[in-house]
Amino acid sequence: MRLVITLLLASMLAGCSGTYERMAAWIGTSKGAVLTAFDRWPDATGRDALGNWMSWSRQEDGGCSDRFTFHDDRVVGYASDCGIWGGFSAPKAPVSRPKE
């Protein structure tokens, strides 16, 4: 039983860290890069206290979605309602080119 609990806790931590790394990689990305990465129009848009936001559903039935908040056309927030395991399938931020 201890082994099962240990494996479960380790899996949860791995899922959380995968989610955090993928989400943090988007911060500071331009709005144009986000639109290019998804290659389709957002499923929903709006405005909140941080700025304008756009949301994309991962499945056609709207099972879970990724929401990006922009301020001055840069990502200042990224939220997902896909749960811990959703981090493994979270969209990857485009790799930035080194400055010349």
Secondary structure, 3 states (H helix, E strand, C coil): CHHHHHHHHHHHHHHHHHHHHHHHCCCCCEHHHHHHHHCCCCCEEEECCCCEEEEEECCCCCCCEEEEEEECCEEEEEEECCCHHHHHHCCCCCCCCCCC
